[in-house]
Amino acid sequence: MSDMTASTGNENDMAAPTGPADEAAAVTASTDVTEAAEVSDVAGAVEMAEASDVTEVAEPEAGPTEPEAQAEDAEKPEAAASAPPTGVRGRLVTRTSRRSRGPASARRRRRSSTLVLSLALMATGVLWSVLAPSGSAADSTDNAAVKAGRALYVQGCSTCHGLNAAGTVSGPSLIGVGSAAVDFQVSTGRMPLAHPGAQAERKDPSYSETQIDQLAAYIQTLGGGTTTPEISKDDLADADLTYGGELYRANCAQCHQSAGAGAPLTYGKYAPALTNATPEQIVEAMRVGPESMPVFGSGQIDDEGAKAIAAYIIMNRDTPSPGGHKLGSYGPVPEGLLGWLIGIGGLLGVCLWIGARQKV
């Protein structure tokens, strides 16, 4: 700038004014040169400011701290008032103000994200509380039943089956047998076992229905297993008796006899009569296979077939006999034997009586 001033001075020295017109022209030229110098100074300042902006963007860690930025913002109005109102300078001020507002904007964005996340979590909690299945009452009831069943088990069953139901030399393990096995053995009075023998006999149960359910609920928690079936009167009424009779004769009649009267087996064992069996006990026996009875799984006899068998047994047992006494429902053999003994024997007796009277 000094060089330009010096050169301007030399030019003024070289072209000295010779008149009023020349003096006015010289003054106008000097003013133009001075304004050009000021414009060039402003352009240089703008280029330096843009260069500093680029440097600050490339290296944000070297930028001014927040207090310094606030001090710069406080000083900018004075600088803007003293600086010429050019478009380039306006852009410089705008860039600087945007840079000073950067940290505050980032903080606002973070606060907005936190608020949105909190609202989303609250909405999720509300939806879960509304749509989640409520089973606290049922869970508490089940827990109470399990605790009561545990107490009954320790008192009446742990002697043979162990405190943890893992079994002893006197009784098998009950882990994984399920509630169906417990309901069958206890409801038929076979357990608790009165005395060791070839086979446990049916007798009156030692526990009430509520206590049996509690015992079954406790054993069910020890490894799961087959659950107690639920059979209603409607299930028995809707069952296919013809299909149930076919299944019974094909899978059960060999041991329990065609009418469910039972029959002896080997080594002192026997197939018990189904006279007093309930539909639930019949299905439970098929699923768990007590004593010498084989297990009939759902792959061999499905639930509908099992209910049909139970319905057939109940029907065959409760239906009255139009021909008189059933004779134990043992079939045609005892009926024929009884016919021979009573019929033929009676005829022989009559003949002997007639012959004895003629001799007299």
BAKERO-785652 format. One record per atom (N, C-alpha, C): x, y, z; residue in three letters. Coordinates in steps of 0.2 Angstrom, whole numbers, padded with zeros to 4 digits, always signed. Layout:
XYZala...
// end
This chain:
+0004-0006+0000met+0000+0000+0000met+0004+0006+0000met+0010+0006+0004ser+0015+0012+0004ser+0018+0013-0003ser+0019+0007-0007asp+0022+0007-0013asp+0017+0011-0018asp+0011+0009-0017met+0006+0012-0022met+0005+0019-0020met+0006+0021-0014thr+0005+0028-0012thr+0011+0032-0015thr+0017+0029-0014ala+0023+0032-0017ala+0023+0033-0024ala+0021+0028-0028ser+0020+0028-0035ser+0015+0034-0037ser+0010+0034-0033thr+0005+0039-0034thr+0008+0046-0033thr+0012+0047-0028gly+0016+0053-0027gly+0020+0055-0032gly+0024+0050-0035asn+0028+0051-0041asn+0025+0053-0047asn+0019+0050-0048glu+0015+0052-0054glu+0012+0059-0053glu+0011+0061-0047asn+0008+0068-0046asn+0014+0073-0047asn+0020+0071-0045asp+0026+0075-0046asp+0027+0076-0053asp+0027+0071-0057met+0029+0071-0064met+0023+0075-0068met+0017+0074-0066ala+0012+0078-0069ala+0009+0083-0065ala+0013+0089-0064ala+0011+0094-0060ala+0005+0098-0063ala+0000+0101-0060pro-0005+0104-0063pro-0003+0111-0065pro-0006+0113-0071thr-0004+0119-0074thr-0010+0124-0074thr-0016+0122-0072gly-0022+0126-0071gly-0027+0123-0067gly-0033+0127-0067pro-0038+0125-0062pro-0041+0118-0065pro-0042+0117-0071ala-0044+0111-0074ala-0040+0105-0073ala-0033+0107-0073asp-0028+0101-0072asp-0028+0100-0065asp-0029+0105-0060glu-0029+0103-0053glu-0036+0099-0052glu-0041+0100-0054ala-0047+0096-0053ala-0046+0089-0056ala-0044+0088-0061ala-0042+0081-0064ala-0037+0078-0060ala-0033+0081-0057ala-0028+0078-0053ala-0031+0075-0046ala-0035+0080-0044val-0039+0078-0037val-0043+0072-0039val-0047+0072-0044thr-0051+0066-0046thr-0047+0059-0047thr-0042+0060-0050ala-0037+0054-0051ala-0035+0051-0044ala-0033+0056-0040ser-0030+0054-0033ser-0036+0051-0029ser-0042+0053-0030thr-0047+0050-0026thr-0049+0043-0029thr-0049+0042-0035asp-0050+0035-0038asp-0044+0031-0036asp-0038+0033-0036val-0033+0028-0034val-0034+0026-0027val-0036+0031-0023thr-0037+0030-0015thr-0042+0025-0014thr-0048+0025-0018glu-0054+0021-0017glu-0052+0014-0020glu-0048+0013-0025ala-0045+0007-0028ala-0041+0003-0023ala-0037+0007-0019ala-0033+0004-0014ala-0037+0002-0009ala-0042+0005-0006glu-0046+0003-0001glu-0050-0003-0003glu-0052-0004-0009val-0056-0010-0012val-0051-0016-0012val-0045-0015-0014ser-0040-0020-0014ser-0039-0022-0007ser-0039-0017-0002asp-0037-0019+0005asp-0043-0024+0007asp-0049-0022+0006val-0055-0026+0008val-0055-0033+0005val-0054-0033-0002ala-0053-0040-0005ala-0048-0044-0002ala-0042-0041+0000gly-0037-0045+0003gly-0039-0047+0010gly-0043-0043+0014ala-0045-0045+0020ala-0050-0051+0019ala-0055-0051+0014val-0060-0056+0013val-0056-0062+0011val-0051-0062+0007glu-0048-0068+0005glu-0044-0071+0011glu-0041-0067+0016met-0038-0070+0022met-0043-0073+0026met-0049-0070+0027ala-0055-0072+0031ala-0057-0079+0029ala-0058-0080+0022glu-0060-0086+0019glu-0055-0091+0020glu-0049-0089+0019ala-0043-0094+0021ala-0043-0097+0028ala-0045-0092+0032ser-0045-0094+0040ser-0051-0098+0041ser-0057-0097+0037asp-0063-0102+0038asp-0061-0109+0036asp-0058-0109+0030val-0056-0116+0028val-0051-0119+0032val-0046-0116+0035thr-0042-0119+0040thr-0046-0121+0046thr-0050-0117+0048glu-0054-0119+0054glu-0059-0125+0053glu-0061-0126+0047val-0065-0131+0045val-0061-0138+0045val-0055-0137+0042ala-0051-0143+0041ala-0048-0145+0048ala-0047-0140+0053glu-0044-0142+0059glu-0048-0139+0065glu-0054-0142+0066pro-0059-0140+0071pro-0056-0139+0078pro-0051-0143+0080glu-0048-0143+0086glu-0044-0137+0088glu-0042-0134+0082ala-0038-0127+0083ala-0042-0121+0084ala-0049-0122+0083gly-0053-0116+0083gly-0054-0113+0090gly-0057-0107+0090pro-0058-0104+0097pro-0063-0108+0101pro-0062-0107+0108thr-0066-0110+0113thr-0073-0106+0113thr-0078-0109+0116glu-0084-0105+0117glu-0084-0098+0120glu-0080-0097+0125pro-0080-0090+0128pro-0077-0086+0123pro-0071-0088+0119glu-0068-0084+0114glu-0073-0082+0108glu-0077-0087+0106ala-0082-0086+0101ala-0087-0081+0103ala-0089-0081+0110gln-0094-0077+0112gln-0091-0070+0112gln-0084-0069+0114ala-0081-0063+0114ala-0081-0060+0107ala-0079-0064+0102glu-0079-0062+0095glu-0085-0060+0093glu-0091-0063+0095asp-0097-0061+0093asp-0099-0055+0096asp-0097-0053+0102ala-0098-0047+0105ala-0095-0041+0101ala-0089-0043+0099glu-0085-0038+0095glu-0087-0037+0088glu-0091-0041+0085lys-0092-0041+0078lys-0097-0035+0076lys-0102-0033+0080pro-0106-0028+0078pro-0102-0021+0077pro-0097-0020+0082glu-0093-0014+0081glu-0089-0015+0074glu-0086-0021+0073ala-0082-0021+0067ala-0087-0021+0061ala-0093-0023+0061ala-0097-0023+0056ala-0099-0016+0054ala-0100-0012+0060ala-0102-0005+0059ala-0096-0001+0056ala-0090-0002+0058ser-0084+0001+0055ser-0083-0001+0048ser-0084-0007+0046ala-0082-0010+0039ala-0087-0008+0034ala-0085-0007+0028pro-0090-0005+0023pro-0095-0010+0022pro-0101-0009+0020pro-0107-0014+0019pro-0107-0017+0012pro-0102-0021+0011thr-0101-0024+0005thr-0104-0031+0005thr-0106-0034+0000gly-0109-0041+0000gly-0104-0046+0002gly-0098-0045+0000val-0093-0050+0003val-0092-0050+0010val-0092-0044+0013arg-0091-0044+0020arg-0097-0047+0024arg-0103-0046+0021gly-0109-0049+0024gly-0109-0056+0024gly-0106-0059+0019arg-0105-0067+0018arg-0100-0069+0024arg-0095-0065+0025leu-0090-0067+0030leu-0093-0067+0037leu-0098-0062+0038val-0101-0061+0045val-0106-0067+0046val-0109-0069+0040thr-0114-0075+0041thr-0110-0081+0042thr-0105-0082+0039arg-0101-0088+0040arg-0099-0089+0047arg-0096-0083+0050thr-0094-0083+0057thr-0099-0084+0062thr-0105-0081+0061ser-0110-0082+0065ser-0113-0089+0065ser-0113-0092+0059arg-0115-0100+0059arg-0110-0104+0063arg-0103-0102+0062arg-0098-0106+0065arg-0099-0105+0073arg-0101-0100+0075ser-0102-0098+0082ser-0108-0102+0085ser-0113-0103+0081arg-0119-0106+0083arg-0119-0114+0082arg-0113-0117+0080gly-0112-0124+0079gly-0113-0128+0085gly-0109-0127+0091pro-0110-0131+0097pro-0117-0131+0100pro-0120-0125+0100ala-0127-0125+0102ala-0132-0129+0098ala-0131-0129+0092ser-0136-0133+0088ser-0135-0140+0089ser-0128-0142+0090ala-0127-0149+0091ala-0130-0151+0098ala-0129-0147+0103arg-0133-0148+0109arg-0140-0149+0109arg-0143-0144+0105arg-0150-0145+0104arg-0152-0151+0100arg-0148-0153+0095arg-0150-0160+0092arg-0149-0166+0097arg-0144-0166+0101arg-0143-0171+0106arg-0149-0171+0111arg-0151-0165+0113arg-0157-0165+0117arg-0163-0168+0114arg-0164-0166+0108ser-0170-0168+0104ser-0170-0176+0103ser-0164-0179+0102ser-0163-0186+0101ser-0165-0189+0107ser-0162-0187+0113thr-0164-0190+0120thr-0171-0189+0121thr-0174-0184+0120leu-0182-0183+0121leu-0186-0188+0117leu-0184-0189+0110val-0187-0194+0106val-0186-0201+0108val-0180-0203+0111leu-0179-0209+0113leu-0183-0211+0120leu-0183-0206+0124ser-0187-0207+0130ser-0194-0208+0129ser-0197-0204+0124leu-0204-0205+0122leu-0206-0211+0119leu-0201-0214+0115ala-0202-0221+0112ala-0202-0226+0117ala-0197-0225+0122leu-0197-0230+0128leu-0203-0230+0132leu-0206-0224+0133met-0212-0224+0137met-0218-0227+0133met-0218-0225+0127ala-0223-0228+0123ala-0223-0236+0123ala-0217-0239+0122thr-0216-0246+0122thr-0218-0249+0129thr-0217-0246+0134gly-0219-0248+0141gly-0226-0248+0142gly-0229-0243+0139val-0237-0242+0140val-0240-0248+0135val-0238-0249+0129leu-0240-0254+0125leu-0239-0261+0128leu-0234-0262+0131trp-0232-0269+0134trp-0237-0270+0140trp-0238-0265+0144ser-0243-0266+0150ser-0250-0267+0148ser-0252-0264+0142val-0259-0265+0140val-0259-0271+0136val-0255-0273+0132leu-0255-0279+0128leu-0253-0286+0131leu-0248-0285+0135ala-0245-0291+0138ala-0251-0295+0142ala-0250-0302+0141pro-0255-0306+0145pro-0254-0306+0152pro-0260-0305+0156ser-0260-0305+0163ser-0261-0311+0166ser-0257-0314+0170gly-0258-0321+0173gly-0255-0321+0180gly-0255-0315+0184ser-0253-0315+0190ser-0257-0319+0195ser-0263-0319+0194ala-0268-0322+0199ala-0267-0330+0198ala-0267-0332+0192ala-0266-0339+0190ala-0259-0341+0193ala-0254-0337+0192asp-0247-0339+0194asp-0247-0340+0201asp-0250-0335+0205ser-0250-0336+0212ser-0254-0342+0214ser-0259-0344+0211thr-0263-0350+0213thr-0259-0356+0211thr-0255-0356+0206asp-0251-0362+0204asp-0246-0363+0209asp-0243-0357+0211asn-0237-0357+0216asn-0240-0360+0223asn-0246-0358+0225ala-0249-0360+0231ala-0250-0368+0231ala-0252-0370+0225ala-0254-0377+0224ala-0247-0381+0224ala-0242-0379+0221val-0236-0382+0221val-0233-0383+0228val-0233-0377+0232lys-0231-0377+0239lys-0234-0382+0243lys-0241-0382+0242ala-0245-0387+0246ala-0244-0394+0244ala-0243-0395+0237gly-0241-0402+0235gly-0234-0404+0237gly-0229-0400+0238arg-0223-0401+0240arg-0223-0404+0248arg-0227-0400+0252ala-0228-0402+0259ala-0231-0409+0259ala-0237-0411+0255leu-0240-0417+0255leu-0235-0423+0253leu-0231-0421+0248tyr-0226-0426+0245tyr-0221-0428+0251tyr-0218-0423+0254val-0213-0424+0259val-0216-0428+0265val-0222-0427+0266gln-0226-0431+0272gln-0227-0438+0270gln-0230-0439+0264gly-0233-0446+0262gly-0229-0449+0257gly-0224-0446+0253cys-0222-0450+0247cys-0214-0450+0248cys-0211-0446+0251ser-0203-0445+0251ser-0200-0451+0254ser-0203-0455+0258thr-0200-0461+0261thr-0198-0466+0256thr-0202-0467+0251cys-0201-0472+0246cys-0197-0469+0240cys-0199-0462+0238his-0197-0459+0232his-0191-0454+0233his-0189-0453+0239gly-0184-0448+0241gly-0187-0441+0241gly-0183-0437+0245leu-0185-0430+0246leu-0185-0426+0240leu-0181-0428+0235asn-0181-0424+0229asn-0184-0428+0223asn-0188-0433+0225ala-0192-0437+0220ala-0187-0441+0215ala-0181-0442+0217ala-0176-0445+0213ala-0176-0452+0213ala-0180-0455+0218gly-0181-0462+0218gly-0176-0465+0223gly-0178-0471+0226thr-0174-0475+0231thr-0174-0482+0229thr-0172-0486+0233val-0172-0494+0232val-0179-0496+0233val-0183-0492+0236ser-0190-0494+0238ser-0195-0491+0233ser-0193-0486+0229gly-0198-0483+0224gly-0194-0480+0218gly-0197-0479+0212pro-0194-0476+0207pro-0194-0469+0207pro-0190-0466+0202ser-0190-0459+0202ser-0196-0456+0199ser-0198-0450+0201leu-0204-0447+0199leu-0203-0441+0194leu-0196-0440+0193ile-0194-0434+0189ile-0196-0435+0182ile-0201-0431+0179gly-0202-0432+0172gly-0208-0436+0171gly-0212-0439+0176val-0217-0444+0175val-0224-0440+0173val-0224-0433+0175gly-0230-0429+0174gly-0235-0430+0179gly-0240-0425+0178ser-0246-0425+0183ser-0251-0431+0181ser-0251-0433+0175ala-0256-0438+0173ala-0254-0445+0177ala-0248-0447+0178ala-0246-0453+0182ala-0248-0452+0189ala-0247-0446+0192val-0248-0445+0199val-0256-0445+0200val-0260-0442+0195asp-0267-0442+0196asp-0270-0449+0195asp-0267-0453+0191phe-0269-0460+0190phe-0268-0464+0196phe-0262-0464+0199gln-0260-0469+0204gln-0263-0467+0211gln-0264-0460+0212val-0266-0458+0218val-0274-0458+0218val-0277-0456+0213ser-0284-0456+0213ser-0287-0463+0213ser-0284-0468+0210thr-0286-0475+0211thr-0284-0479+0217thr-0281-0475+0222gly-0279-0478+0228gly-0273-0483+0228gly-0270-0483+0222arg-0264-0488+0222arg-0258-0485+0226arg-0258-0478+0226met-0253-0475+0230met-0256-0470+0235met-0253-0470+0241pro-0248-0473+0243pro-0249-0481+0244pro-0243-0485+0242leu-0244-0492+0242leu-0245-0495+0249leu-0250-0499+0250ala-0251-0502+0256ala-0246-0507+0258ala-0244-0511+0254his-0238-0516+0255his-0236-0519+0248his-0229-0520+0248pro-0226-0523+0242pro-0230-0529+0239pro-0230-0530+0233gly-0233-0536+0230gly-0232-0536+0222gly-0234-0541+0219ala-0233-0541+0212ala-0237-0536+0208ala-0242-0533+0211gln-0245-0527+0208gln-0249-0523+0213gln-0249-0517+0212ala-0253-0513+0217ala-0261-0513+0215ala-0265-0514+0220glu-0272-0515+0219glu-0276-0509+0220glu-0281-0509+0217arg-0285-0503+0217arg-0289-0503+0224arg-0290-0497+0227lys-0293-0496+0233lys-0296-0489+0234lys-0299-0487+0239asp-0301-0480+0240asp-0295-0475+0241asp-0296-0470+0238pro-0290-0465+0238pro-0289-0462+0245pro-0283-0461+0247ser-0281-0458+0253ser-0281-0451+0253ser-0281-0447+0248tyr-0281-0440+0247tyr-0288-0438+0244tyr-0289-0431+0245ser-0295-0428+0242ser-0293-0426+0235ser-0298-0424+0231glu-0297-0422+0224glu-0292-0416+0224glu-0293-0411+0229thr-0289-0405+0229thr-0282-0407+0231thr-0281-0412+0236gln-0274-0414+0237gln-0271-0417+0232gln-0275-0421+0228ile-0272-0425+0222ile-0270-0420+0217ile-0274-0415+0216asp-0272-0410+0211asp-0265-0406+0213asp-0265-0405+0220gln-0259-0402+0222gln-0252-0406+0221gln-0253-0412+0223leu-0247-0417+0222leu-0246-0417+0214leu-0251-0418+0210ala-0249-0418+0203ala-0246-0412+0201ala-0248-0406+0203ala-0245-0399+0201ala-0238-0399+0203ala-0236-0402+0209tyr-0229-0402+0211tyr-0225-0406+0207tyr-0227-0412+0206ile-0223-0417+0202ile-0222-0415+0195ile-0227-0411+0192gln-0227-0408+0185gln-0221-0403+0185gln-0219-0400+0190thr-0214-0395+0190thr-0207-0399+0190thr-0207-0405+0191leu-0200-0409+0192leu-0199-0412+0185leu-0197-0408+0180gly-0196-0411+0173gly-0201-0412+0168gly-0207-0409+0170gly-0213-0410+0166gly-0216-0417+0165gly-0218-0418+0159gly-0221-0425+0158gly-0228-0424+0155gly-0232-0430+0155thr-0239-0430+0152thr-0243-0427+0157thr-0247-0422+0155thr-0252-0418+0159thr-0258-0422+0160thr-0262-0420+0165thr-0269-0423+0166thr-0274-0421+0161thr-0277-0426+0158pro-0282-0424+0153pro-0288-0421+0155pro-0291-0418+0151glu-0298-0415+0153glu-0303-0417+0148glu-0308-0421+0151ile-0313-0424+0147ile-0320-0422+0150ile-0324-0419+0146ser-0330-0416+0148ser-0336-0421+0146ser-0342-0420+0148lys-0347-0424+0146lys-0349-0423+0138lys-0348-0417+0136asp-0349-0416+0129asp-0344-0420+0125asp-0338-0421+0127asp-0333-0425+0123asp-0335-0432+0123asp-0338-0434+0128leu-0340-0441+0128leu-0346-0442+0124leu-0351-0437+0124ala-0357-0437+0120ala-0355-0437+0112ala-0350-0433+0111asp-0348-0432+0104asp-0344-0437+0101asp-0341-0442+0105ala-0336-0447+0103ala-0340-0452+0098ala-0335-0455+0094asp-0338-0460+0089asp-0337-0467+0093asp-0343-0469+0095leu-0343-0476+0099leu-0340-0482+0094leu-0342-0481+0088thr-0340-0487+0083thr-0333-0487+0083thr-0330-0481+0082tyr-0323-0481+0081tyr-0319-0482+0087tyr-0322-0480+0093gly-0319-0482+0100gly-0319-0490+0101gly-0325-0493+0099gly-0325-0500+0100gly-0320-0504+0096gly-0319-0501+0089glu-0314-0504+0085glu-0307-0504+0088glu-0305-0498+0091leu-0299-0497+0094leu-0298-0501+0100leu-0303-0501+0104tyr-0303-0505+0110tyr-0302-0513+0109tyr-0306-0516+0104arg-0305-0523+0103arg-0298-0524+0100arg-0295-0519+0096ala-0289-0520+0093ala-0283-0519+0098ala-0284-0515+0103asn-0278-0514+0107asn-0279-0515+0114asn-0285-0517+0117cys-0286-0517+0124cys-0289-0524+0126cys-0293-0527+0122ala-0297-0532+0123ala-0293-0539+0125ala-0287-0539+0122gln-0283-0545+0124gln-0281-0546+0131gln-0281-0540+0135cys-0279-0541+0142cys-0285-0539+0146cys-0289-0534+0144his-0295-0532+0149his-0301-0535+0147his-0301-0540+0142gln-0307-0544+0140gln-0312-0539+0136gln-0316-0542+0132ser-0320-0538+0127ser-0325-0533+0131ser-0327-0535+0137ala-0332-0530+0140ala-0328-0527+0146ala-0321-0527+0146gly-0318-0523+0151gly-0318-0526+0158gly-0319-0532+0159ala-0320-0536+0165ala-0313-0538+0168ala-0308-0537+0164gly-0301-0539+0167gly-0300-0546+0166gly-0293-0548+0167ala-0291-0555+0166ala-0284-0556+0169ala-0283-0562+0171pro-0276-0563+0174pro-0271-0563+0169pro-0265-0561+0171leu-0258-0562+0167leu-0253-0566+0171leu-0247-0566+0169thr-0242-0570+0172thr-0239-0568+0178thr-0236-0572+0182tyr-0232-0570+0188tyr-0236-0566+0193tyr-0243-0568+0194gly-0247-0565+0199gly-0250-0558+0197gly-0248-0556+0191lys-0251-0550+0188lys-0257-0551+0185lys-0261-0545+0184tyr-0267-0546+0181tyr-0269-0539+0177tyr-0273-0540+0172ala-0276-0533+0169ala-0283-0532+0173ala-0283-0526+0177pro-0288-0524+0181pro-0295-0523+0177pro-0300-0524+0180ala-0307-0523+0178ala-0308-0515+0177ala-0311-0513+0172leu-0313-0506+0171leu-0319-0504+0173leu-0322-0508+0178thr-0329-0507+0181thr-0329-0500+0184thr-0324-0498+0188asn-0325-0492+0192asn-0320-0486+0189asn-0317-0487+0183ala-0313-0482+0180ala-0316-0476+0177ala-0314-0470+0178thr-0317-0464+0176thr-0314-0463+0169thr-0317-0459+0165pro-0314-0457+0158pro-0307-0455+0158pro-0306-0450+0163glu-0299-0448+0164glu-0294-0453+0166glu-0296-0458+0170gln-0291-0463+0172gln-0290-0468+0166gln-0295-0469+0162ile-0294-0473+0156ile-0289-0470+0151ile-0289-0463+0150val-0285-0460+0146val-0278-0460+0149val-0277-0458+0155glu-0271-0458+0159glu-0267-0464+0158glu-0271-0470+0159ala-0268-0477+0159ala-0265-0478+0152ala-0268-0476+0147met-0266-0477+0140met-0259-0473+0139met-0259-0467+0142arg-0253-0462+0141arg-0247-0464+0145arg-0248-0466+0151val-0242-0467+0155val-0241-0474+0156val-0245-0479+0155gly-0244-0486+0155gly-0242-0489+0162gly-0246-0489+0166pro-0245-0491+0173pro-0244-0499+0173pro-0241-0501+0178glu-0240-0508+0179glu-0237-0512+0173glu-0241-0517+0171ser-0239-0521+0165ser-0242-0518+0158ser-0246-0513+0159met-0249-0510+0153met-0244-0506+0149met-0244-0507+0142pro-0240-0503+0138pro-0242-0496+0137pro-0237-0492+0135val-0239-0485+0133val-0242-0484+0126val-0247-0481+0126phe-0250-0479+0119phe-0250-0472+0118phe-0245-0470+0114gly-0243-0463+0113gly-0248-0460+0108gly-0248-0453+0107ser-0252-0450+0103ser-0251-0452+0096ser-0245-0455+0094gly-0244-0457+0087gly-0247-0463+0086gly-0249-0467+0091gln-0253-0473+0090gln-0260-0472+0090gln-0262-0469+0096ile-0269-0467+0097ile-0270-0460+0099ile-0273-0456+0094asp-0273-0449+0096asp-0278-0447+0101asp-0278-0441+0103asp-0283-0439+0108asp-0290-0440+0107asp-0292-0439+0100glu-0299-0441+0099glu-0300-0449+0099glu-0296-0453+0097gly-0296-0460+0098gly-0297-0462+0105gly-0292-0459+0109ala-0292-0461+0116ala-0299-0459+0120ala-0302-0453+0118lys-0308-0451+0121lys-0314-0456+0118lys-0313-0458+0112ala-0318-0463+0109ala-0318-0470+0113ala-0312-0472+0115ile-0311-0478+0118ile-0314-0477+0125ile-0313-0472+0129ala-0316-0471+0135ala-0323-0470+0135ala-0326-0467+0130ala-0333-0467+0129ala-0336-0474+0128ala-0333-0478+0124tyr-0335-0485+0122tyr-0335-0489+0129tyr-0330-0488+0133ile-0330-0492+0139ile-0335-0490+0144ile-0337-0483+0144ile-0342-0481+0149ile-0349-0483+0146ile-0350-0483+0140met-0356-0485+0137met-0357-0493+0138met-0352-0496+0137asn-0353-0504+0137asn-0354-0506+0144asn-0351-0502+0149arg-0352-0504+0156arg-0359-0502+0159arg-0361-0496+0157asp-0367-0493+0160asp-0374-0495+0156asp-0373-0498+0150thr-0379-0500+0146thr-0382-0506+0149thr-0389-0506+0151pro-0392-0512+0154pro-0392-0518+0149pro-0392-0524+0152ser-0392-0530+0148ser-0400-0532+0146ser-0402-0533+0140pro-0409-0535+0139pro-0410-0542+0140pro-0405-0546+0140gly-0406-0553+0141gly-0405-0556+0148gly-0405-0551+0153gly-0405-0553+0160gly-0398-0551+0163gly-0396-0556+0167his-0389-0554+0171his-0383-0555+0166his-0379-0551+0167lys-0373-0550+0162lys-0368-0556+0163lys-0368-0559+0169leu-0364-0565+0171leu-0356-0562+0171leu-0355-0556+0173gly-0349-0553+0173gly-0346-0551+0167gly-0351-0551+0162ser-0349-0549+0155ser-0342-0552+0152ser-0342-0559+0154tyr-0336-0563+0151tyr-0337-0566+0144tyr-0343-0564+0141gly-0344-0566+0134gly-0348-0573+0134gly-0348-0576+0128pro-0352-0582+0126pro-0349-0588+0130pro-0343-0589+0131val-0341-0595+0135val-0344-0596+0141val-0344-0592+0146pro-0347-0593+0152pro-0355-0594+0151pro-0358-0590+0147glu-0365-0591+0145glu-0366-0598+0143glu-0362-0600+0138gly-0364-0607+0136gly-0362-0612+0141gly-0357-0611+0145leu-0356-0616+0150leu-0361-0616+0155leu-0364-0610+0157leu-0370-0610+0162leu-0376-0613+0158leu-0377-0613+0152gly-0382-0616+0149gly-0382-0623+0149gly-0376-0626+0148trp-0375-0633+0148trp-0376-0636+0155trp-0373-0632+0160leu-0374-0635+0167leu-0381-0635+0169leu-0384-0629+0168ile-0391-0628+0171ile-0396-0632+0166ile-0395-0631+0160gly-0400-0634+0155gly-0400-0641+0155gly-0394-0644+0153ile-0393-0651+0152ile-0394-0654+0159ile-0390-0651+0164gly-0391-0654+0170gly-0398-0655+0173gly-0402-0649+0171gly-0409-0650+0174gly-0413-0655+0170gly-0412-0656+0164leu-0415-0661+0160leu-0413-0668+0162leu-0407-0669+0164leu-0405-0675+0166leu-0408-0677+0173leu-0409-0672+0177gly-0412-0672+0184gly-0419-0674+0183gly-0423-0671+0178val-0430-0673+0177val-0431-0680+0175val-0426-0682+0170cys-0426-0689+0168cys-0425-0694+0173cys-0421-0693+0178leu-0419-0697+0183leu-0425-0697+0188leu-0428-0692+0189trp-0434-0692+0193trp-0440-0696+0190trp-0441-0695+0184ile-0447-0699+0181ile-0445-0706+0181ile-0439-0708+0180gly-0438-0715+0180gly-0438-0718+0187gly-0437-0714+0192ala-0437-0717+0199ala-0445-0718+0201ala-0449-0714+0199arg-0456-0714+0200arg-0459-0720+0197arg-0457-0722+0191gln-0460-0728+0187gln-0458-0734+0191gln-0452-0735+0193lys-0450-0741+0197lys-0455-0742+0203lys-0457-0737+0206val-0461-0738+0212val-0468-0740+0210val
// end
